[in-house]
Amino acid sequence: MSTPVDMWRPGMDITGGRLQYMLERLNTSSTVNVETFGAVGDGVTDDTLAIQAALDLAHESGGGLVQFTPGKTYAVSTFLTVFDYTTIYAYGATIKAIGNSGLLRNFLSSETFSAYDGHSHIQVLGGVWDGNAFNGSTGSVTSMTNIMNFVHCTDITVRDATLTNVSSAHALEFNSTDGAKALNCRFLGFQDNSADASRGFAEAVQIDIAVSGSASIGAFDNTPSKNILVDGCYFGASPRCGVFGRAAGSHTLASGQYYYGIQVVNNRIEGTRQEGIRGYGWRRAIVANNIINGTGYSAIAMTHPNPSSAGYTANSRNLSITGNTIERPATDSGIRVLGYSGATCDQVVITGNSILGNAADSANGIQVEYCSRPVVTGNTVSAMGSTGIYNVNTDGGSINGNTVRSSASNGINVTDSTGTTISGNNVDGTASNHCIYVQTSNDFLITGNRTNNATGAGIRLGSGAADGMVTNNRIVKGTSVNGITGDSSATGGTVANNDLTGNGWSAATALSLAGSTTYNFSGGTTAPGENLIS
């Protein structure tokens, strides 16, 4: 029996008054409460068969609405299976694992699908979905299992749900899924029950691909997930279990495949064991307006397989990381985009982020490595335990209009790179080294920046800095030892029209260019030209 199109359709939001409308209009065969089939909801009685009967009825009816009663707890001993065109309405109810498995998936163990042809057009609205993980005494689930798992499908929405107490795997997995949403959900609590404690990377929301060892059923045809939205969710610990390995991300890929159209936006992440958000082989991805605090590794990381070890070349591209607020990444970087030799990350924009570190930690603020023409602009980076902005092994990078304060090492560091522009930045304070530092790099432009309070120099041209220009910068002494300095191996540079006035240092201290004959200064002189010093 087909479902009337004026009453319900895939993707329809049925919260609030929409539910009452549907209850009045839908045929009874398309709307069922799980208690119709004998579910008790006392938190002890195994309600698995009764709930499955309600889901089966919706399936046999061509789709429908399956309700749980608010205020009750339904005990489930094994995975429930939800089929096409089904909406689960669980606001106010709890569905709790009492066996040693997860709670909900869109396939039978006997089924096999290809591409995105599995059971689709599914909504899960509301409910506390308790994976009941811990140590087998407190919490019955100790196996590696997802709470919810969707494979080979399209059009999946999980909204307003709480997924809690996960054992070793994921709260929500979108595998080989085209068009899925996790909206306004809460992901609380993870327990690594693996024998060797090797699951510290596990994501609360995993965006995955159909390969053996990763997808729960075949076909293992390398179908990637795409067009995934994680929006307005909260990630943290539960009263029983600790934080997840990662809040959202991927860790598996197949040769020639990528994850397309991923958006992770407007979420709050309170602690992770490793990265907060990790894109692995993502393209056309947006990570924006998230609040991320207390990650073990980078708050946001984008990367792909290393061809030297993975055996194939992959590259991430069109990555936008915008407007995120990050505090205290313990190691690595607040934001890191990592490519590899022969497999760069392309079309990377990192803009408008606020990153606050801690001197006791070892993280950089922003790091771009093996990237092609990355743009790092308009960010505020403060109090990092290492470098503020680190640009290494990149081509044509733009580091513009950033504010970098109180770095433990260099404020901005450009190393082993070509064609980097460093302009309009305000760099104030380093506990060691320099405000702006360039080494083993060529064809660079350092212009229009303001530096102050470097332990070393405001601007330092280090070993192997070649064919660069340092012009029109304002160098304030503060606690700086030097204004602009150059290593004896720095060659072919122009240092001109910089303002070093009002500092009370000598010309030799303000401009200390060790191998000055290797520089081509303004007017063809052998001494710096048109720089103002006082």
C-alpha positions in Angstrom: 0.0 0.0 0.0 1.5 3.4 -1.0 1.6 6.2 1.5 -0.5 9.2 0.6 1.8 11.9 -0.7 -0.1 14.8 1.0 0.3 13.2 4.4 3.9 12.0 4.6 7.0 11.9 2.4 10.7 11.2 2.8 12.5 14.1 4.4 9.4 15.7 6.0 10.0 17.2 9.4 7.3 15.8 11.7 8.2 17.5 15.0 5.6 19.6 16.9 2.2 20.0 15.4 3.1 18.0 12.3 2.9 14.8 14.4 -0.7 15.4 15.5 -1.7 16.2 11.9 -0.2 12.9 10.7 -1.8 10.9 13.4 -5.2 12.2 12.4 -4.6 11.8 8.7 -2.5 8.7 8.2 -4.1 5.2 7.7 -3.7 3.1 10.8 -1.6 0.6 8.8 1.0 3.3 8.2 1.1 4.5 11.9 1.9 2.1 14.7 3.0 2.4 18.3 5.5 -0.3 19.3 3.2 -1.2 22.2 0.6 -2.4 19.7 2.8 -5.6 19.4 3.4 -6.0 23.1 6.4 -3.7 23.9 6.3 -3.0 27.6 8.8 -0.2 28.0 9.8 -1.0 31.6 13.6 -1.1 30.8 13.8 -4.8 31.8 11.5 -6.8 29.5 13.1 -7.5 26.2 11.0 -5.5 23.7 13.1 -6.4 20.6 10.5 -8.6 18.8 7.6 -6.3 19.5 9.5 -3.2 18.2 10.7 -5.2 15.1 7.1 -6.2 14.4 6.1 -2.5 14.3 9.0 -1.8 11.9 8.1 -4.8 9.8 4.5 -3.5 9.5 5.7 -0.2 8.3 7.9 -1.9 5.7 5.0 -4.1 4.5 2.8 -1.0 4.3 5.3 0.7 1.9 6.5 3.0 4.7 5.0 4.7 7.8 5.5 6.1 11.3 6.7 4.0 14.2 6.1 5.6 17.6 7.6 5.0 21.1 5.8 6.2 24.1 7.4 9.1 25.9 8.7 8.5 29.5 9.3 4.8 28.9 12.5 2.8 28.4 12.5 0.0 25.9 15.1 -2.8 26.3 16.6 -4.2 23.1 18.8 -7.3 23.0 20.0 -7.1 19.4 19.9 -4.8 16.4 16.6 -3.6 15.1 16.2 -3.2 11.4 14.5 -0.2 9.9 13.4 -0.3 6.2 12.5 2.1 3.4 10.3 5.2 3.9 10.0 4.7 7.7 10.0 7.4 10.3 10.8 6.5 13.9 9.3 8.9 16.4 11.0 8.5 19.8 10.8 11.8 21.5 10.8 11.4 25.3 11.6 7.6 25.1 14.7 5.7 25.8 15.8 2.7 23.7 18.5 0.8 25.7 20.8 -2.1 24.7 20.6 -5.1 27.1 22.5 -7.6 25.0 25.9 -7.2 23.6 25.1 -5.4 20.3 24.0 -2.0 19.0 20.4 -0.8 18.5 19.4 0.2 15.0 20.5 -0.5 11.4 19.0 -0.5 7.9 19.8 -4.0 6.8 19.4 -7.6 7.7 22.6 -9.6 8.1 21.5 -11.8 5.2 21.2 -8.8 2.8 23.6 -7.5 0.2 23.4 -4.2 -1.7 25.4 -2.2 -4.2 26.1 1.5 -4.5 23.3 3.4 -2.7 20.6 0.8 -3.4 19.9 -0.4 0.2 17.0 0.5 2.4 16.6 4.3 2.2 14.4 7.4 3.0 14.6 6.8 6.8 14.1 9.3 9.6 15.0 8.8 13.3 13.5 11.6 15.4 14.2 12.0 19.0 14.9 9.5 21.7 17.7 8.5 23.9 19.5 5.6 22.2 21.6 4.1 25.0 24.4 1.7 23.8 24.8 0.7 27.5 28.6 0.3 27.2 31.0 0.0 30.0 32.7 -3.0 31.6 30.2 -5.8 31.4 29.1 -5.3 35.0 28.0 -1.7 34.8 26.8 -1.6 31.2 26.2 -4.9 29.4 27.8 -4.0 26.0 31.5 -4.7 25.6 31.7 -5.8 22.0 32.8 -3.4 19.2 29.5 -2.2 17.9 27.8 0.9 16.5 24.6 2.2 18.1 23.2 3.2 14.6 24.5 1.9 11.3 23.3 2.9 7.8 24.9 1.2 4.8 24.4 1.4 1.0 21.5 3.9 1.2 20.3 7.4 0.5 18.2 10.1 2.3 18.8 9.3 6.0 18.0 11.8 8.8 18.8 11.4 12.5 17.4 14.5 14.3 17.1 15.5 18.0 18.4 12.2 19.2 20.8 11.4 22.0 23.3 8.5 21.3 25.2 7.6 24.4 27.5 5.0 25.9 29.2 3.6 22.8 31.4 0.5 23.0 34.6 0.7 20.9 33.0 1.7 17.6 30.7 4.6 16.6 27.5 6.2 17.8 26.3 6.8 14.2 27.8 5.4 11.0 27.0 6.6 7.6 28.6 4.1 5.3 28.2 4.2 1.5 25.4 6.7 2.1 24.4 9.5 -0.2 22.5 12.3 1.5 22.5 11.9 5.3 22.0 14.4 8.1 22.7 14.3 11.8 20.8 17.3 13.1 20.7 18.7 16.7 21.9 15.4 18.2 23.9 14.7 21.3 26.7 12.2 21.3 27.7 11.3 24.8 30.3 8.8 26.1 32.7 6.3 24.6 34.3 3.3 26.1 37.3 1.5 24.4 36.7 -2.1 25.2 39.1 -3.5 22.6 41.6 -6.0 24.0 44.6 -3.9 23.1 43.0 -0.5 23.7 43.5 0.3 20.0 40.2 2.1 19.4 41.1 5.5 20.7 40.5 7.0 17.2 36.8 6.0 17.0 34.5 8.7 15.7 31.1 9.4 17.2 29.8 10.1 13.7 31.8 8.1 11.2 31.6 8.9 7.4 32.7 5.6 5.8 33.1 3.6 2.6 32.0 0.1 1.6 35.2 -1.9 1.9 35.7 -5.2 3.7 36.5 -4.7 7.3 34.7 -1.4 7.4 31.2 -1.9 6.0 28.9 -4.4 7.9 27.6 -6.0 4.8 28.5 -6.2 1.1 28.8 -5.4 -1.6 32.3 -4.2 -0.8 32.3 -2.1 -3.9 34.2 0.9 -2.7 31.0 3.1 -2.6 31.9 6.2 -0.6 29.6 8.3 1.5 28.8 11.8 0.1 26.6 14.8 0.8 26.7 14.3 4.5 25.6 17.1 6.9 26.5 17.1 10.7 24.9 20.2 12.0 24.1 21.6 15.5 25.3 18.6 17.4 27.0 18.2 20.8 29.9 15.8 21.5 31.2 15.0 25.0 31.4 12.5 27.8 28.5 10.7 29.5 28.3 10.3 33.3 29.6 6.7 32.7 31.9 6.9 29.7 34.6 9.3 28.5 35.0 11.3 25.4 35.1 9.9 21.8 38.3 9.4 19.8 36.9 11.9 17.3 33.6 13.8 17.1 33.2 13.4 13.3 35.3 12.1 10.5 36.7 9.3 8.4 39.7 6.9 8.7 39.3 4.5 5.7 39.5 5.1 1.9 39.9 3.1 -1.3 42.0 3.9 -4.3 40.4 6.4 -6.6 37.6 7.2 -4.2 36.8 10.3 -2.1 34.1 11.6 0.2 32.3 14.4 -1.5 30.2 17.3 -0.1 30.8 16.8 3.6 29.6 19.6 5.9 30.4 19.6 9.6 29.0 22.9 10.9 27.7 24.6 14.0 28.6 21.8 16.4 30.1 21.9 19.9 32.8 19.5 20.8 33.9 19.2 24.4 37.0 17.0 24.4 38.2 14.2 22.2 41.0 11.7 22.6 42.5 12.5 19.2 41.2 15.0 16.6 38.0 16.8 17.0 37.0 16.6 13.3 39.1 14.6 10.8 38.5 14.7 7.1 40.3 11.8 5.3 40.1 12.0 1.5 37.4 14.7 1.7 36.6 16.9 -1.3 34.3 19.9 -1.6 34.0 19.9 2.2 33.0 22.7 4.7 34.0 22.7 8.4 32.5 25.9 9.8 31.3 27.6 12.9 32.2 24.8 15.3 33.2 25.3 18.9 36.0 22.8 19.8 37.7 22.5 23.2 40.3 20.2 24.7 41.3 17.8 21.9 44.2 15.4 22.3 45.4 16.1 18.7 44.4 18.7 16.2 40.9 20.3 16.7 40.4 20.1 12.9 42.6 17.9 10.6 42.3 17.3 6.9 44.5 14.7 5.2 44.5 11.6 2.9 46.6 8.5 2.5 50.3 8.8 2.1 51.1 7.3 -1.3 54.4 6.0 -0.1 52.7 3.7 2.3 49.1 3.4 0.9 50.3 2.3 -2.5 48.1 4.8 -4.4 47.9 8.5 -4.9 45.1 10.5 -3.5 44.6 14.2 -2.8 42.0 16.2 -0.9 40.8 19.4 -2.4 38.3 22.3 -2.1 38.5 22.4 1.7 36.9 25.3 3.5 37.6 25.7 7.2 35.9 28.8 8.4 34.7 30.6 11.5 35.6 27.9 14.1 36.4 28.7 17.7 39.1 26.4 19.1 40.7 26.2 22.5 43.5 24.0 23.9 44.5 21.4 21.3 47.0 19.5 23.4 49.3 18.5 20.5 49.7 18.8 16.7 47.8 21.9 15.6 44.5 23.8 16.2 43.9 23.4 12.4 46.1 21.1 10.3 45.8 20.3 6.6 48.3 17.7 5.6 49.2 16.4 2.2 52.2 14.4 1.0 54.9 14.6 -1.6 53.2 13.8 -4.9 49.7 14.1 -3.3 49.1 17.7 -2.2 46.0 19.2 -0.7 44.6 21.7 -3.1 42.2 24.6 -2.9 42.4 25.0 0.9 40.9 28.1 2.6 41.4 28.6 6.3 39.7 31.8 7.3 38.1 33.6 10.3 39.0 31.0 12.9 39.9 31.8 16.5 42.5 29.5 18.1 43.6 29.8 21.7 46.3 27.5 22.9 48.2 27.0 26.1 52.0 27.4 26.7 52.1 24.1 28.5 50.9 22.2 25.4 52.9 21.6 22.2 50.4 22.5 19.5 50.8 24.9 16.6 48.0 27.2 15.8 47.5 26.5 12.0 49.6 24.2 10.0 49.5 23.7 6.2 51.9 21.1 4.8 52.2 19.8 1.2 49.4 22.1 0.1 49.0 23.9 -3.2 48.1 27.6 -2.9 46.6 27.4 0.5 44.9 30.6 1.8 45.3 31.4 5.5 43.6 34.7 6.2 41.8 36.6 8.9 42.5 34.2 11.7 43.3 35.0 15.3 45.9 32.7 16.9 47.0 33.2 20.5 49.1 31.5 23.2 50.2 28.4 21.2 52.7 26.1 22.8 54.7 26.0 19.5 54.3 28.1 16.3 51.4 30.3 15.5 51.1 29.7 11.8 53.3 27.1 10.1 53.5 26.9 6.3 55.8 24.0 5.2 56.4 22.3 1.8 53.7 24.4 0.1 53.4 26.1 -3.2 51.9 29.6 -3.6 50.6 30.0 -0.1 48.9 33.2 1.1 49.2 34.1 4.8 47.3 37.4 5.0 45.6 39.5 7.6 46.0 37.2 10.6 46.6 38.2 14.2 49.2 36.1 16.0 49.9 36.7 19.7 52.2 35.1 22.3 53.6 32.1 20.4 56.1 29.9 22.3 58.1 29.6 19.1 57.9 31.6 15.8 54.7 33.6 15.2 54.7 32.7 11.5 57.1 30.1 10.0 57.5 29.4 6.3 59.8 26.5 5.6 60.6 24.6 2.4 58.1 26.5 0.4 57.8 28.4 -2.9 55.9 31.6 -3.8 54.5 32.4 -0.3 53.0 35.8 0.4 53.0 37.0 4.0 51.1 40.2 4.2 49.1 42.4 6.5 49.6 40.2 9.6 49.9 41.5 13.1 52.4 39.4 15.0 53.0 40.3 18.7 55.2 38.3 21.1 57.2 35.1 20.9 58.7 33.3 23.8 61.5 32.2 21.6 62.6 32.8 18.0 61.0 35.3 15.7 57.7 37.0 14.7 58.1 36.1 11.1 60.6 33.5 10.0 61.4 32.2 6.5 64.0 29.4 5.7 64.9 27.1 2.8 62.2 28.9 0.8 62.2 31.0 -2.3 60.3 33.7 -4.2 58.5 34.9 -1.1 57.0 38.3 -0.3 56.9 39.7 3.2 55.0 43.0 3.1 52.7 45.2 5.1 53.1 43.3 8.4 53.4 44.7 11.9 55.7 42.8 14.4 56.4 43.5 18.1 58.0 41.8 21.1 60.0 39.0 19.4 62.6 37.2 21.4 64.8 37.2 18.4 63.9 39.4 15.3 60.8 40.9 14.0 61.6 39.3 10.7 64.2 36.7 10.1 65.5 35.4 6.8 67.0 32.0 7.7 69.2 29.5 6.1 68.4 29.0 2.4 65.9 31.9 2.1 66.3 33.0 -1.5 65.0 35.6 -3.9 62.5 37.1 -1.5 61.3 40.7 -0.8 60.8 42.3 2.6 59.1 45.6 2.1 56.9 48.1 3.8 56.7 46.3 7.1 56.4 48.1 10.5 58.9 46.6 13.0 58.3 47.6 16.7 61.1 46.8 19.0 59.3 46.1 22.3 61.4 43.2 23.7 62.8 42.3 20.3 66.6 41.9 20.1 66.7 42.8 16.4 64.5 44.3 13.7 65.2 42.4 10.5 68.0 39.8 10.3 69.4 37.5 7.6 71.5 34.4 7.6 74.7 34.4 5.6 73.2 31.8 3.2 70.1 34.0 2.4 70.5 35.1 -1.2 69.0 37.4 -3.8 66.7 39.3 -1.5 65.4 42.8 -1.3 65.0 44.5 2.1 63.6 48.0 1.5 61.1 50.6 2.6 60.6 49.1 6.1 59.8 51.3 9.1 61.9 50.6 12.2 61.6 54.0 13.7 60.8 55.0 17.3 62.7 52.0 18.8 66.0 53.6 19.9 68.2 50.8 18.5 71.3 51.2 16.4 71.3 50.6 12.6 73.4 47.5 13.1 70.9 46.1 15.6 67.9 47.0 13.6 69.2 45.5 10.4 71.6 42.7 10.9 72.0 41.0 7.5 75.0 38.6 7.7 76.1 38.2 4.1 74.9 41.6 2.9 76.7 41.2 -0.4 74.2 38.5 -1.3 71.3 40.9 -1.2 70.2 43.2 -4.0 69.1 46.4 -2.2 67.0 49.3 -3.3 69.0 51.5 -5.7 71.6 48.8 -6.3 73.6 49.7 -3.2 75.4 47.3 -1.0 73.5 48.4 2.1 69.8 48.4 2.9 68.0 51.0 1.0 65.1 53.3 2.0 64.6 51.6 5.4 63.8 54.0 8.3 65.6 53.5 11.6 65.7 55.4 14.8 
